[in-house]
Each structure stands twice: as structure tokens, then as C-alpha cells.
Amino acid sequence: MDNYSKHTLHPWHGVHFGEDAPNTVTSYVEIVPTDTVKYEVDKTSGIIKVDRPQQFSNIFPALYGFIPQTLCDIEVGKYCTEKTGRPGIIGDQDPLDICILTSCNIPHSNILVKAIPIGGFRMIDGNEADDKIIAVMKGDALYESWRELADANKSIIQRMKHYFLTYKDMPGSEGARKCEITHTYGREEALEVIKRSITDYKVKFAKHL
């Protein structure tokens, strides 16, 4: 990470989150709904890599990736503690995850998408805050009218929630789940989480900015 500035096109560090953030954010897509493998960006090189095959047949019904130049660290952890009343929550040291609903057929990942946040999941993995922002693709005629998570189709939200509660499980590991979703929140809280993740990034990487 110390030499990341050499990678000018690194999707985490070399792409801006957008001038209208947090209301509209530029997002980097790692996974599309047709993927049977979980991909993620290698933090050092910025190259997308295979994380692991999906262990179950459930398909994630949205684009999945992260918001560049964000970090879940001190401020995100403090906000999770404030909202849950649980002491000692820390950020997971990853960029902020985002799920983007769209009616468009996006055939592959490794792309940038403009997204409008409408809510999110307050997810905790062990003692780490691992929020999932839920958004709609900007300009999507079917979804762009959704301004709050309450506007979204409840079955889609349930499918996303089920995915996140099971995607780290291994076959035969029933009962070993560490992840939990304590709250499903609306747009206002989603924007606050994004703002705090931008602050966390700036603090962590201030000398490089």
C-alpha cells in the first residue's frame, strides 16, 4: 500500500468518488449477477482477482463493488457503535461496499458506474463494521425514481440480505456464521456512512493526496 501512488489507474486510489458525492457516487464494479465466482480487487496491484467460487447457488441480484477513495475505519466504526450500542466496533479496513440495482444487462465487471444511494445494511462481521450501501444506477429508467430503500422491491432486498448472511459460509459449516445485519437503513444514514468513509480514507492516506 505504501507505493500505491505509482498505480495511477488503481480503482481504489486512482479513481475519484465523484463531485456530487455522497448524493451520487462513482462506483467500481467487481461482481455482476451472472458471476459464479466472487471477484475482488487486489489492494496492492489494483488488478481484479478470483477470491473464491460462490459456495451456493444463490445469485446476487445487483452489481456489487465499492466506492473508490473510501475506507471503513475509525469514523465508520464509531457510527456503527453509535447506532447499535455495541462498544469496540472497528472498520474492516476495506473500501466501502456498494450494491447497485439496475435493469440493464451488464455482462462483465471491472467497470465504473454512477450510482445514487438509497439505503444500506448495517452489517457486522465479528467486531468489524462492514456496511453495504444500496444504490440505483443513475439514468436507469426503471430504478432511478427510487429515492429511499422503502421504494425498493422487498423481495430484492431480502435476496441481497440472504446473500450477505451466507456468502462466507462453507458447505457443512452450519452454525458457524459470524456475519449479522443489525439494521436496514434509509438514504440519510447511507449518505452519512459514505461521508464518514471518505473522511476515514483522507485521514489514512492524507500524505498521498
Kinemage of the C-alpha trace (Angstrom):
@kinemage 1
@onewidth
@group {chain A} dominant
@subgroup {mainchain}
@vectorlist {calphas} color= white
{ca met a 1} P 0.000 0.000 0.000
{ca asp a 2} L 2.883 2.416 0.648
{ca asn a 3} L 3.682 2.620 -3.059
{ca tyr a 4} L 0.114 2.702 -4.342
{ca ser a 5} L 0.628 6.187 -5.830
{ca lys a 6} L 2.626 4.534 -8.616
{ca his a 7} L -0.585 2.890 -9.799
{ca thr a 8} L -2.355 5.936 -11.239
{ca leu a 9} L -5.285 3.863 -12.505
{ca his a 10} L -5.746 1.824 -9.331
{ca pro a 11} L -9.555 1.505 -8.980
{ca trp a 12} L -9.433 2.165 -5.219
{ca his a 13} L -6.902 5.011 -5.156
{ca gly a 14} L -6.726 6.335 -8.703
{ca val a 15} L -10.453 6.938 -9.260
{ca his a 16} L -12.406 9.760 -7.603
{ca phe a 17} L -15.714 9.064 -5.856
{ca gly a 18} L -17.388 11.896 -7.786
{ca glu a 19} L -18.001 15.610 -7.430
{ca asp a 20} L -21.606 15.140 -6.251
{ca ala a 21} L -20.785 12.585 -3.545
{ca pro a 22} L -22.401 11.339 -1.395
{ca asn a 23} L -25.622 12.023 -3.343
{ca thr a 24} L -24.224 10.384 -6.476
{ca val a 25} L -21.080 8.261 -6.330
{ca thr a 26} L -18.748 6.759 -8.874
{ca ser a 27} L -18.544 3.049 -8.085
{ca tyr a 28} L -16.215 0.278 -9.215
{ca val a 29} L -17.990 -2.996 -10.064
{ca glu a 30} L -16.293 -6.264 -9.043
{ca ile a 31} L -19.201 -8.717 -9.498
{ca val a 32} L -22.232 -8.878 -11.817
{ca pro a 33} L -25.318 -11.078 -11.265
{ca thr a 34} L -24.193 -13.761 -13.748
{ca asp a 35} L -20.883 -14.420 -11.962
{ca thr a 36} L -20.477 -17.813 -10.310
{ca val a 37} L -17.124 -16.729 -8.868
{ca lys a 38} L -16.587 -13.996 -6.290
{ca tyr a 39} L -14.061 -11.495 -7.599
{ca glu a 40} L -12.385 -8.673 -5.719
{ca val a 41} L -9.693 -6.098 -6.400
{ca asp a 42} L -6.197 -6.907 -5.193
{ca lys a 43} L -5.415 -3.986 -2.873
{ca thr a 44} L -1.759 -3.739 -3.850
{ca ser a 45} L -1.889 -4.042 -7.636
{ca gly a 46} L -5.442 -2.901 -8.371
{ca ile a 47} L -5.972 -5.959 -10.598
{ca ile a 48} L -9.234 -7.828 -10.182
{ca lys a 49} L -8.673 -11.355 -8.865
{ca val a 50} L -10.600 -14.512 -8.007
{ca asp a 51} L -11.496 -14.506 -4.333
{ca arg a 52} L -13.399 -17.795 -4.275
{ca pro a 53} L -16.099 -19.698 -6.150
{ca gln a 54} L -19.613 -18.968 -4.931
{ca gln a 55} L -20.408 -21.755 -2.481
{ca phe a 56} L -24.147 -21.822 -3.040
{ca ser a 57} L -26.483 -21.357 -5.980
{ca asn a 58} L -27.986 -18.045 -4.842
{ca ile a 59} L -27.269 -15.277 -7.356
{ca phe a 60} L -26.717 -11.727 -6.184
{ca pro a 61} L -29.425 -9.583 -7.849
{ca ala a 62} L -27.334 -6.430 -8.298
{ca leu a 63} L -23.945 -5.128 -9.329
{ca tyr a 64} L -21.526 -5.362 -6.421
{ca gly a 65} L -18.337 -3.427 -5.806
{ca phe a 66} L -17.012 -0.461 -3.847
{ca ile a 67} L -16.778 3.317 -3.785
{ca pro a 68} L -13.235 4.494 -4.662
{ca gln a 69} L -11.266 6.593 -2.178
{ca thr a 70} L -13.341 5.400 0.769
{ca leu a 71} L -12.262 3.361 3.785
{ca cys a 72} L -14.163 1.703 6.622
{ca asp a 73} L -12.027 2.690 9.582
{ca ile a 74} L -12.428 4.778 12.755
{ca glu a 75} L -15.367 7.013 11.804
{ca val a 76} L -17.380 4.206 10.209
{ca gly a 77} L -16.738 2.018 13.262
{ca lys a 78} L -17.813 4.826 15.620
{ca tyr a 79} L -21.028 5.345 13.687
{ca cys a 80} L -21.826 1.630 13.870
{ca thr a 81} L -21.192 1.707 17.637
{ca glu a 82} L -23.450 4.762 17.969
{ca lys a 83} L -26.292 3.117 16.065
{ca thr a 84} L -26.035 -0.362 17.619
{ca gly a 85} L -24.881 0.489 21.159
{ca arg a 86} L -22.126 -2.098 20.834
{ca pro a 87} L -18.719 -0.933 22.079
{ca gly a 88} L -15.450 -1.724 20.335
{ca ile a 89} L -16.697 -1.878 16.747
{ca ile a 90} L -13.944 -1.097 14.237
{ca gly a 91} L -13.986 -0.630 10.489
{ca asp a 92} L -12.925 -3.607 8.373
{ca gln a 93} L -10.116 -1.630 6.643
{ca asp a 94} L -11.673 -2.125 3.205
{ca pro a 95} L -13.242 0.396 0.832
{ca leu a 96} L -16.976 0.886 1.351
{ca asp a 97} L -19.058 -1.785 -0.400
{ca ile a 98} L -21.934 -0.809 -2.670
{ca cys a 99} L -24.741 -2.791 -4.335
{ca ile a 100} L -26.216 -1.175 -7.449
{ca leu a 101} L -29.678 -2.085 -8.695
{ca thr a 102} L -30.199 -1.769 -12.441
{ca ser a 103} L -32.457 -3.109 -15.172
{ca cys a 104} L -29.543 -3.035 -17.630
{ca asn a 105} L -27.710 -6.200 -18.627
{ca ile a 106} L -24.109 -5.574 -17.561
{ca pro a 107} L -22.160 -8.613 -18.841
{ca his a 108} L -18.852 -8.116 -17.034
{ca ser a 109} L -17.197 -6.388 -14.091
{ca asn a 110} L -14.118 -4.110 -13.948
{ca ile a 111} L -16.184 -1.053 -14.909
{ca leu a 112} L -17.209 2.260 -13.331
{ca val a 113} L -20.872 3.059 -12.698
{ca lys a 114} L -22.573 6.234 -11.441
{ca ala a 115} L -24.909 5.281 -8.607
{ca ile a 116} L -27.473 7.034 -6.388
{ca pro a 117} L -27.536 5.701 -2.785
{ca ile a 118} L -30.978 4.895 -1.348
{ca gly a 119} L -30.096 2.953 1.828
{ca gly a 120} L -27.960 0.161 3.172
{ca phe a 121} L -27.337 -2.767 5.508
{ca arg a 122} L -25.538 -2.270 8.798
{ca met a 123} L -23.513 -5.463 8.679
{ca ile a 124} L -21.113 -6.599 11.393
{ca asp a 125} L -18.543 -9.333 10.777
{ca gly a 126} L -17.111 -10.362 14.144
{ca asn a 127} L -16.447 -6.923 15.652
{ca glu a 128} L -15.913 -5.164 12.309
{ca ala a 129} L -18.292 -2.742 10.600
{ca asp a 130} L -18.878 -3.951 7.039
{ca asp a 131} L -21.699 -1.726 5.761
{ca lys a 132} L -23.285 -2.438 2.399
{ca ile a 133} L -24.635 0.654 0.652
{ca ile a 134} L -27.623 0.006 -1.622
{ca ala a 135} L -27.973 2.251 -4.666
{ca val a 136} L -29.610 2.513 -8.070
{ca met a 137} L -27.798 3.155 -11.325
{ca lys a 138} L -28.007 6.782 -12.389
{ca gly a 139} L -30.049 7.146 -15.562
{ca asp a 140} L -31.792 3.764 -15.232
{ca ala a 141} L -35.373 4.466 -16.275
{ca leu a 142} L -36.795 1.598 -14.178
{ca tyr a 143} L -34.957 2.255 -10.908
{ca glu a 144} L -33.906 5.907 -10.836
{ca ser a 145} L -37.268 7.010 -9.385
{ca trp a 146} L -36.428 5.054 -6.202
{ca arg a 147} L -35.123 7.592 -3.690
{ca glu a 148} L -35.423 5.556 -0.491
{ca leu a 149} L -34.938 1.906 0.344
{ca ala a 150} L -38.652 1.787 1.178
{ca asp a 151} L -39.324 2.335 -2.546
{ca ala a 152} L -37.431 -0.831 -3.489
{ca asn a 153} L -38.953 -4.234 -4.154
{ca lys a 154} L -38.920 -6.070 -0.824
{ca ser a 155} L -38.039 -9.428 -2.409
{ca ile a 156} L -34.867 -7.961 -3.943
{ca ile a 157} L -33.810 -6.551 -0.564
{ca gln a 158} L -34.459 -9.932 1.077
{ca arg a 159} L -32.370 -11.707 -1.570
{ca met a 160} L -29.466 -9.332 -1.003
{ca lys a 161} L -29.729 -9.750 2.748
{ca his a 162} L -29.739 -13.549 2.437
{ca tyr a 163} L -26.694 -13.416 0.174
{ca phe a 164} L -24.645 -11.387 2.635
{ca leu a 165} L -25.626 -13.586 5.548
{ca thr a 166} L -24.485 -16.745 3.740
{ca tyr a 167} L -21.793 -15.834 1.177
{ca lys a 168} L -18.907 -16.502 3.567
{ca asp a 169} L -20.277 -19.848 4.721
{ca met a 170} L -18.627 -23.047 3.601
{ca pro a 171} L -20.647 -26.219 2.943
{ca gly a 172} L -21.025 -28.116 6.215
{ca ser a 173} L -20.297 -25.024 8.350
{ca glu a 174} L -23.846 -24.528 9.593
{ca gly a 175} L -23.924 -22.678 12.895
{ca ala a 176} L -20.520 -21.044 12.332
{ca arg a 177} L -21.856 -17.798 10.820
{ca lys a 178} L -20.189 -14.638 12.118
{ca cys a 179} L -21.886 -12.060 9.928
{ca glu a 180} L -25.075 -10.325 11.007
{ca ile a 181} L -27.175 -7.471 9.707
{ca thr a 182} L -28.353 -5.415 12.666
{ca his a 183} L -30.275 -2.756 10.735
{ca thr a 184} L -31.615 -1.964 7.294
{ca tyr a 185} L -31.392 1.808 6.943
{ca gly a 186} L -32.534 4.524 4.547
{ca arg a 187} L -30.884 7.163 2.408
{ca glu a 188} L -29.958 9.605 5.184
{ca glu a 189} L -27.886 7.057 7.078
{ca ala a 190} L -26.360 5.739 3.851
{ca leu a 191} L -25.113 9.236 2.997
{ca glu a 192} L -23.638 9.584 6.492
{ca val a 193} L -21.782 6.270 6.180
{ca ile a 194} L -20.366 7.367 2.810
{ca lys a 195} L -19.236 10.731 4.222
{ca arg a 196} L -17.524 9.022 7.142
{ca ser a 197} L -15.803 6.516 4.864
{ca ile a 198} L -14.449 9.396 2.768
{ca thr a 199} L -13.138 11.025 5.951
{ca asp a 200} L -11.531 7.751 7.051
{ca tyr a 201} L -9.806 7.450 3.672
{ca lys a 202} L -8.489 11.012 3.784
{ca val a 203} L -7.099 10.520 7.289
{ca lys a 204} L -5.437 7.207 6.427
{ca phe a 205} L -3.944 8.315 3.131
{ca ala a 206} L -3.619 12.088 3.690
{ca lys a 207} L 0.065 12.195 2.870
{ca his a 208} L -0.639 10.740 -0.586
{ca leu a 209} L -3.475 13.123 -1.515
